[in-house]
Amino acid sequence: MDEEKGQWQHPRLPDRDLLLCIGRDLKRIYEDTLRQSLPGDIEALLQKIEQAERERTLRKQ
């Protein structure tokens, strides 16, 4: 949009406010991504722990 021709429809935010908005958006995206990746990561970690316990049990026998 061209601000000089009056086609700009959004108010211009001060740099600080703009950075705060961007920061909030990035934080939300990061948290959403983290939330989506956690279940798979936790499952993989639990499988590694179970495998290690089985190997330890076999070594003791």
QUIJO-V852101 format. One line per field, one symbol per residue. ss: DSSP state (2 for helix, 1 for strand, 0 for the rest). burial: # if it has 16 or more other ideal C-beta (glycine too) atoms within 10 Angstrom, else .. Layout:
ss->???
burial->???
This chain:
ss->0022200000000022222222222222222222222222222222222222222222220
burial->.............................................................
